[in-house]
């Protein structure tokens, strides 16, 4: 570990090396399914920031990528490349009706940037997003990511950006009453990095209605939530809405090759359609990434992973809540989620961090929520086995008992200071 950590400090990030040592200094070396190996130990991966719905190295996706590498991994960009066409057809085949135009990119942030350009090409120059939302850290995406800790070092960002409380449709109505068809609203169906925040029922439907009424563009950022993570194909499906632009990422990779996309209508895509050089990227829609994307959509469909995510999520929510109520009622944990996007909110960030480390001791990997330090996040694969579930729930019991014993005065102290 010393040699690798030193290389990180010298060539990558001393902060990243320090964080790794804080969590034990483990070296991740190989993976398969829901398991990751590091330092001779096997870990259950319930983190990965939402990338591994199919687990690690799913054989179908891996085989498709290897086969493509053996034929034509990168394209000339001058000739038509068939793998991109097949991947676009596959993705458009599972998106909401009318979203048939696919613009492939390499990351979720790039998908957001493409959506911003879609909006500007249509004259929508006022961007509206929600406080504590997360849309990436490139300049345009960062302008939408309403979090000062990420924004302040890089100001000035894009002008004419409005941030409103998440879940409050009336706040969006106020902005749209002023901005009308100059506005572009960008929201997540569930705020992931914001701490697994579910909006009130009907929120997305009302926002969609308001955008249609005022002629505003409605962009749904499903980079983390899409392709089955919430137990539905899309968060949009939870309220039967069709956005003008749907952003896809993370799960589209199959956990093998980075790939993302912005999917939209003929009308919105028209400027990009007429001029294929208007917004391009050398590595976007590379054949190897397209092979991964097409295979991923096929696996999710054929293996019924959307339904599996819903069933596993319901099982985990019931059992995690039961364990918390039984073992540590004094901690006042709130456990919430949809499908396999689950948040565990603690009274303090210190307690949440303590729980992350205790789960790591039980060799279970989870993530902090970047915009909510009190919330740890579970995004396990939809390919969890019964043995994986037993491991996770047992680890949760052990970790909660250890944390609960160290924080017996937490609830009383918080009550005294409230």
VEXDREN-2710 file (C-alpha; in Angstrom, 1 decimal):
% VEXDREN-2710
k/r/px/py/pz
1/UNK/0.0/0.0/0.0
2/UNK/2.9/2.4/0.8
3/UNK/4.2/2.4/-2.8
4/UNK/0.7/2.9/-4.3
5/UNK/-0.2/5.6/-1.8
6/UNK/3.0/7.4/-2.5
7/UNK/2.3/7.3/-6.2
8/UNK/-1.1/8.8/-5.5
9/UNK/0.5/11.6/-3.5
10/UNK/3.1/12.4/-6.1
11/UNK/1.0/12.0/-9.3
12/UNK/-2.7/11.9/-8.5
13/UNK/-4.0/13.4/-5.2
14/UNK/-2.6/13.5/-1.8
15/UNK/-6.1/14.0/-0.4
16/UNK/-7.3/10.9/-2.1
17/UNK/-4.3/9.0/-0.6
18/UNK/-5.2/10.3/2.8
19/UNK/-8.8/9.3/2.5
20/UNK/-7.8/5.8/1.5
21/UNK/-5.6/5.5/4.6
22/UNK/-8.5/6.8/6.8
23/UNK/-10.6/3.9/5.5
24/UNK/-7.9/1.3/6.0
25/UNK/-5.6/1.7/3.0
26/UNK/-7.1/-1.2/1.0
27/UNK/-6.1/-1.9/-2.6
28/UNK/-8.9/-2.9/-4.8
29/UNK/-7.6/-5.5/-7.2
30/UNK/-10.4/-7.6/-8.8
31/UNK/-14.2/-8.0/-8.8
32/UNK/-17.1/-10.1/-9.9
33/UNK/-20.8/-9.9/-9.3
34/UNK/-21.5/-8.1/-6.0
35/UNK/-18.0/-9.0/-4.7
36/UNK/-14.8/-6.9/-4.7
37/UNK/-11.4/-8.2/-3.6
38/UNK/-8.8/-6.1/-1.7
39/UNK/-5.8/-7.0/0.3
40/UNK/-6.7/-10.6/0.2
41/UNK/-10.2/-10.0/1.6
42/UNK/-13.6/-10.2/-0.1
43/UNK/-16.0/-7.2/0.2
44/UNK/-19.7/-6.9/-0.6
45/UNK/-20.1/-3.9/-2.8
46/UNK/-23.2/-1.9/-1.9
47/UNK/-21.7/1.3/-3.0
48/UNK/-20.0/2.2/-6.3
49/UNK/-22.0/5.4/-6.5
50/UNK/-24.8/3.7/-8.3
51/UNK/-22.7/2.2/-11.2
52/UNK/-23.1/-1.5/-10.6
53/UNK/-26.7/-2.4/-11.0
54/UNK/-25.5/-5.4/-13.0
55/UNK/-22.7/-6.1/-10.5
56/UNK/-19.1/-6.2/-11.5
57/UNK/-17.9/-7.8/-14.8
58/UNK/-21.3/-9.1/-15.8
59/UNK/-20.4/-11.9/-18.3
60/UNK/-22.7/-10.8/-21.1
61/UNK/-21.5/-7.2/-21.0
62/UNK/-17.8/-8.2/-20.5
63/UNK/-18.0/-10.6/-23.5
64/UNK/-19.6/-8.0/-25.7
65/UNK/-16.8/-5.5/-24.8
66/UNK/-14.0/-8.1/-25.3
67/UNK/-15.5/-9.1/-28.7
68/UNK/-15.7/-5.5/-29.8
69/UNK/-12.1/-4.9/-28.7
70/UNK/-11.1/-7.8/-30.9
71/UNK/-12.8/-6.3/-33.9
72/UNK/-12.9/-2.5/-33.7
73/UNK/-12.6/-0.8/-30.3
74/UNK/-12.3/2.8/-31.6
75/UNK/-13.8/4.4/-34.7
76/UNK/-12.4/6.7/-37.3
77/UNK/-15.3/9.1/-36.9
78/UNK/-15.4/9.6/-40.6
79/UNK/-17.3/6.4/-41.6
80/UNK/-20.6/5.2/-40.1
81/UNK/-20.0/2.8/-37.2
82/UNK/-22.8/0.3/-36.7
83/UNK/-22.4/-0.5/-33.0
84/UNK/-23.5/3.1/-32.1
85/UNK/-26.7/2.7/-34.2
86/UNK/-27.5/-0.6/-32.5
87/UNK/-26.9/0.9/-29.0
88/UNK/-29.1/3.9/-29.8
89/UNK/-31.9/1.7/-31.0
90/UNK/-31.6/-0.4/-27.8
91/UNK/-31.7/2.6/-25.5
92/UNK/-34.5/4.4/-27.4
93/UNK/-36.5/1.1/-27.1
94/UNK/-36.7/1.4/-23.3
95/UNK/-37.0/5.2/-22.9
96/UNK/-40.4/6.9/-22.5
97/UNK/-42.4/7.3/-25.6
98/UNK/-41.2/10.1/-28.0
99/UNK/-37.6/10.2/-26.7
100/UNK/-36.0/8.7/-29.8
101/UNK/-32.9/10.8/-30.4
102/UNK/-29.8/9.7/-28.5
103/UNK/-26.7/11.7/-28.0
104/UNK/-24.0/9.5/-26.5
105/UNK/-21.3/10.9/-24.3
106/UNK/-18.7/9.6/-21.9
107/UNK/-20.0/10.6/-18.5
108/UNK/-23.1/11.9/-16.6
109/UNK/-21.7/15.4/-16.4
110/UNK/-21.2/15.5/-20.2
111/UNK/-24.8/14.4/-20.6
112/UNK/-25.8/17.4/-18.5
113/UNK/-23.7/19.7/-20.6
114/UNK/-25.4/18.4/-23.7
115/UNK/-28.8/19.1/-22.2
116/UNK/-27.7/22.7/-21.4
117/UNK/-26.7/23.1/-25.1
118/UNK/-30.1/21.6/-26.2
119/UNK/-31.8/24.2/-24.1
120/UNK/-29.7/27.1/-25.3
121/UNK/-30.2/26.1/-28.9
122/UNK/-33.9/26.4/-28.3
123/UNK/-33.6/29.8/-26.6
124/UNK/-33.9/28.6/-23.0
125/UNK/-31.1/30.5/-21.3
126/UNK/-32.4/30.5/-17.7
127/UNK/-31.5/27.3/-15.9
128/UNK/-33.5/26.1/-12.9
129/UNK/-32.3/23.4/-10.5
130/UNK/-32.9/22.3/-7.0
131/UNK/-30.9/23.0/-3.9
132/UNK/-28.7/20.0/-2.9
133/UNK/-29.2/18.5/-6.3
134/UNK/-26.2/16.9/-8.0
135/UNK/-25.6/17.2/-11.7
136/UNK/-21.8/17.0/-12.0
137/UNK/-18.7/19.2/-11.7
138/UNK/-17.9/20.4/-15.2
139/UNK/-18.6/24.1/-15.5
140/UNK/-22.1/24.0/-16.8
141/UNK/-23.1/21.0/-14.7
142/UNK/-21.5/22.6/-11.7
143/UNK/-23.7/25.7/-12.2
144/UNK/-26.7/23.4/-11.7
145/UNK/-25.2/21.6/-8.7
146/UNK/-26.4/23.9/-6.0
147/UNK/-23.7/23.3/-3.5
148/UNK/-21.3/26.1/-2.5
149/UNK/-18.5/23.9/-1.4
150/UNK/-18.1/22.7/-5.0
151/UNK/-19.0/26.0/-6.7
152/UNK/-17.2/28.7/-4.8
153/UNK/-13.6/27.9/-5.9
154/UNK/-14.6/28.2/-9.5
155/UNK/-16.9/31.2/-9.7
156/UNK/-18.0/32.9/-11.9
157/UNK/-20.1/30.1/-13.3
158/UNK/-22.9/30.2/-15.8
159/UNK/-25.2/33.2/-15.5
160/UNK/-29.0/33.1/-15.1
161/UNK/-29.2/30.0/-12.9
162/UNK/-32.0/29.8/-10.3
163/UNK/-32.0/27.3/-7.4
164/UNK/-35.3/26.3/-5.7
165/UNK/-36.2/24.0/-2.8
166/UNK/-36.5/20.4/-4.0
167/UNK/-40.0/19.0/-3.9
168/UNK/-41.7/22.5/-3.9
169/UNK/-43.5/22.8/-7.2
170/UNK/-44.8/26.3/-6.2
171/UNK/-41.2/27.6/-6.2
172/UNK/-40.8/26.4/-9.8
173/UNK/-44.1/27.9/-10.7
174/UNK/-42.9/31.3/-9.4
175/UNK/-39.7/31.2/-11.6
176/UNK/-41.6/30.0/-14.6
177/UNK/-44.2/32.7/-14.2
178/UNK/-41.3/35.2/-14.6
179/UNK/-39.1/33.4/-17.2
180/UNK/-41.7/31.5/-19.2
181/UNK/-40.3/29.8/-22.3
182/UNK/-36.8/31.1/-21.6
183/UNK/-36.4/28.6/-18.8
184/UNK/-34.9/25.1/-18.6
185/UNK/-35.8/23.1/-15.5
186/UNK/-33.3/20.3/-14.5
187/UNK/-34.3/17.9/-11.7
188/UNK/-33.6/14.4/-10.3
189/UNK/-36.6/12.2/-9.7
190/UNK/-34.9/11.3/-6.4
191/UNK/-32.0/13.3/-5.1
192/UNK/-29.2/10.8/-4.7
193/UNK/-26.2/12.8/-3.5
194/UNK/-28.6/15.0/-1.7
195/UNK/-29.3/12.2/0.7
196/UNK/-31.8/9.9/-1.1
197/UNK/-34.5/12.6/-0.9
198/UNK/-37.8/11.4/-2.4
199/UNK/-40.2/14.2/-3.5
200/UNK/-43.8/14.4/-2.5
201/UNK/-46.2/12.4/-4.7
202/UNK/-47.2/14.3/-7.8
203/UNK/-44.2/16.6/-7.7
204/UNK/-42.7/15.5/-11.0
205/UNK/-46.1/15.4/-12.7
206/UNK/-46.8/19.0/-11.6
207/UNK/-43.4/20.2/-12.7
208/UNK/-43.9/18.6/-16.1
209/UNK/-47.3/20.3/-16.3
210/UNK/-45.9/23.7/-15.4
211/UNK/-43.1/23.4/-17.9
212/UNK/-45.6/22.6/-20.6
213/UNK/-47.9/25.4/-19.6
214/UNK/-45.0/28.0/-19.7
215/UNK/-43.1/26.6/-22.7
216/UNK/-40.1/25.7/-20.5
217/UNK/-37.8/22.8/-21.2
218/UNK/-38.0/19.9/-18.7
219/UNK/-34.8/17.9/-18.2
220/UNK/-34.9/14.8/-15.9
221/UNK/-31.4/13.9/-14.7
222/UNK/-31.6/10.1/-14.4
223/UNK/-27.9/9.5/-14.5
224/UNK/-28.1/7.8/-11.1
225/UNK/-31.8/6.7/-11.0
226/UNK/-32.4/5.4/-14.5
227/UNK/-32.3/1.9/-16.0
228/UNK/-33.9/0.2/-13.1
229/UNK/-32.2/1.6/-10.0
230/UNK/-35.5/2.8/-8.5
231/UNK/-37.3/-0.4/-9.3
232/UNK/-38.8/1.1/-12.4
233/UNK/-37.1/1.6/-15.7
234/UNK/-37.0/5.4/-15.0
235/UNK/-37.9/7.7/-12.2
236/UNK/-40.2/9.3/-14.7
237/UNK/-42.2/6.1/-14.8
238/UNK/-43.1/6.5/-11.1
239/UNK/-45.4/9.4/-12.1
240/UNK/-45.9/8.6/-15.7
241/UNK/-44.2/11.7/-17.0
242/UNK/-42.2/12.2/-20.2
243/UNK/-39.5/14.9/-19.9
244/UNK/-38.2/16.8/-22.9
245/UNK/-34.7/15.4/-22.2
246/UNK/-33.7/12.3/-20.3
247/UNK/-30.2/12.0/-19.0
248/UNK/-28.7/8.5/-18.7
249/UNK/-25.5/7.2/-17.2
250/UNK/-23.9/5.0/-14.5
251/UNK/-25.9/1.9/-15.1
252/UNK/-25.7/2.2/-18.9
253/UNK/-22.0/1.2/-18.5
254/UNK/-22.9/-2.2/-17.3
255/UNK/-20.2/-1.6/-14.7
256/UNK/-17.6/-2.2/-17.5
257/UNK/-17.1/0.8/-19.8
258/UNK/-18.0/4.5/-19.0
259/UNK/-20.8/5.7/-21.2
260/UNK/-23.8/8.1/-20.8
261/UNK/-26.4/9.7/-23.0
262/UNK/-28.9/12.5/-23.4
263/UNK/-32.1/11.3/-25.0
264/UNK/-34.6/13.7/-26.4
265/UNK/-37.3/14.4/-29.0
266/UNK/-36.9/15.1/-32.7
267/UNK/-37.8/18.8/-32.1
268/UNK/-35.3/19.4/-29.3
269/UNK/-32.6/17.5/-31.2
270/UNK/-33.1/19.3/-34.5
271/UNK/-30.1/21.7/-34.3
272/UNK/-27.8/18.7/-33.5
273/UNK/-29.5/16.7/-36.2
274/UNK/-28.9/19.3/-39.0
275/UNK/-25.3/19.9/-38.0
276/UNK/-23.5/16.7/-36.8
277/UNK/-20.4/18.7/-35.9
278/UNK/-22.2/21.2/-33.7
279/UNK/-21.4/19.3/-30.5
280/UNK/-18.9/16.5/-30.7
281/UNK/-16.4/14.5/-28.6
282/UNK/-13.6/12.3/-29.9
283/UNK/-14.4/9.4/-27.7
284/UNK/-18.2/9.7/-27.5
285/UNK/-20.0/6.7/-28.9
286/UNK/-16.8/4.7/-29.2
287/UNK/-17.6/1.2/-30.5
288/UNK/-16.4/-0.4/-27.3
289/UNK/-18.6/1.7/-25.1
290/UNK/-21.5/1.2/-27.5
291/UNK/-21.1/-2.6/-27.2
292/UNK/-21.3/-2.2/-23.4
293/UNK/-24.4/0.0/-23.6
294/UNK/-26.3/-2.3/-26.0
295/UNK/-25.4/-5.4/-23.9
296/UNK/-26.5/-3.7/-20.7
297/UNK/-29.9/-2.8/-22.0
298/UNK/-30.3/-6.4/-23.1
299/UNK/-29.2/-7.8/-19.8
300/UNK/-31.6/-5.6/-17.8
301/UNK/-34.5/-6.6/-20.0
302/UNK/-33.8/-10.3/-20.3
303/UNK/-32.8/-10.9/-16.7
304/UNK/-35.8/-8.9/-15.3
305/UNK/-33.5/-6.7/-13.3
306/UNK/-36.0/-3.8/-13.0
307/UNK/-38.4/-6.0/-11.1
308/UNK/-35.6/-7.6/-9.2
309/UNK/-34.4/-4.2/-8.1
310/UNK/-37.9/-3.3/-6.8
311/UNK/-38.3/-6.6/-4.9
312/UNK/-34.8/-6.5/-3.4
313/UNK/-35.3/-2.8/-2.4
314/UNK/-38.6/-3.6/-0.7
315/UNK/-37.0/-6.5/1.2
316/UNK/-34.0/-4.4/2.3
317/UNK/-36.1/-1.4/3.4
318/UNK/-38.3/-3.6/5.6
319/UNK/-35.4/-5.5/7.1
320/UNK/-33.0/-2.5/7.6
321/UNK/-35.7/-0.5/9.3
322/UNK/-36.6/-3.5/11.5
323/UNK/-32.9/-4.0/12.5
324/UNK/-32.5/-0.3/13.3
325/UNK/-35.7/-0.2/15.4
326/UNK/-34.7/-3.3/17.3
327/UNK/-31.0/-2.7/17.9
328/UNK/-30.5/1.1/18.1
329/UNK/-33.8/2.9/18.6
330/UNK/-31.9/5.6/20.6
331/UNK/-30.0/6.7/17.5
332/UNK/-33.1/7.9/15.7
333/UNK/-32.0/6.6/12.3
334/UNK/-34.3/7.3/9.3
335/UNK/-34.1/4.7/6.5
336/UNK/-35.7/5.6/3.2
337/UNK/-35.4/4.9/-0.5
338/UNK/-36.8/3.5/-3.7
339/UNK/-35.7/0.3/-5.3
340/UNK/-32.0/-0.1/-4.8
341/UNK/-31.3/3.5/-3.9
342/UNK/-31.4/3.5/-0.1
343/UNK/-30.4/6.2/2.4
344/UNK/-29.6/5.8/6.1
345/UNK/-29.8/9.2/7.8
346/UNK/-28.1/9.6/11.1
347/UNK/-28.5/12.5/13.6
348/UNK/-24.9/13.7/13.0
349/UNK/-22.3/13.4/10.2
350/UNK/-19.9/11.9/12.7
351/UNK/-22.3/9.1/13.5
352/UNK/-22.9/8.5/9.8
353/UNK/-19.2/8.3/9.2
354/UNK/-18.8/5.9/12.1
355/UNK/-21.4/3.6/10.6
356/UNK/-19.6/3.7/7.2
357/UNK/-16.4/2.6/8.9
358/UNK/-18.1/-0.1/10.9
359/UNK/-19.7/-1.6/7.8
360/UNK/-16.2/-1.5/6.2
361/UNK/-15.0/-3.6/9.1
362/UNK/-17.7/-6.1/8.2
363/UNK/-16.4/-5.9/4.6
364/UNK/-19.4/-4.1/3.2
365/UNK/-18.8/-1.1/1.0
366/UNK/-21.3/1.8/1.1
367/UNK/-21.0/5.5/0.2
368/UNK/-21.5/8.8/1.8
369/UNK/-23.9/11.2/0.1
370/UNK/-21.8/14.1/-1.2
371/UNK/-24.4/16.7/-0.5
372/UNK/-25.6/15.3/2.8
373/UNK/-23.0/14.3/5.3
374/UNK/-25.4/12.7/7.7
375/UNK/-26.7/10.2/5.1
376/UNK/-24.9/7.0/4.0
377/UNK/-26.1/5.5/0.8
378/UNK/-26.6/1.9/-0.3
379/UNK/-26.7/1.2/-4.1
380/UNK/-26.3/-2.5/-4.2
381/UNK/-26.5/-4.6/-7.4
382/UNK/-29.8/-6.2/-8.6
383/UNK/-27.8/-9.4/-8.9
384/UNK/-27.5/-9.9/-5.1
385/UNK/-27.8/-13.5/-4.1
386/UNK/-29.4/-14.8/-0.9
387/UNK/-25.9/-15.2/0.6
388/UNK/-25.2/-11.6/-0.3
389/UNK/-28.4/-10.4/1.4
390/UNK/-27.6/-12.4/4.5
391/UNK/-24.1/-10.9/4.6
392/UNK/-25.5/-7.4/4.2
393/UNK/-28.2/-7.7/6.9
394/UNK/-25.8/-9.5/9.4
395/UNK/-23.2/-6.8/8.8
396/UNK/-25.8/-4.1/9.4
397/UNK/-26.7/-5.7/12.8
398/UNK/-23.1/-5.9/13.9
399/UNK/-22.2/-2.4/12.7
400/UNK/-25.3/-0.8/14.3
401/UNK/-24.6/-2.6/17.6
402/UNK/-21.1/-1.3/17.7
403/UNK/-22.1/2.3/16.7
404/UNK/-25.0/2.2/19.1
405/UNK/-22.8/1.3/22.0
406/UNK/-20.5/4.2/21.3
407/UNK/-23.3/6.7/20.8
408/UNK/-25.8/5.9/23.6
409/UNK/-26.0/9.6/24.6
410/UNK/-26.5/10.9/21.1
411/UNK/-30.3/11.1/21.1
412/UNK/-30.4/12.7/24.6
413/UNK/-27.7/15.2/23.7
414/UNK/-29.4/16.2/20.5
415/UNK/-32.7/16.6/22.3
416/UNK/-31.0/18.9/24.9
417/UNK/-29.5/21.1/22.2
418/UNK/-32.6/21.3/19.9
END
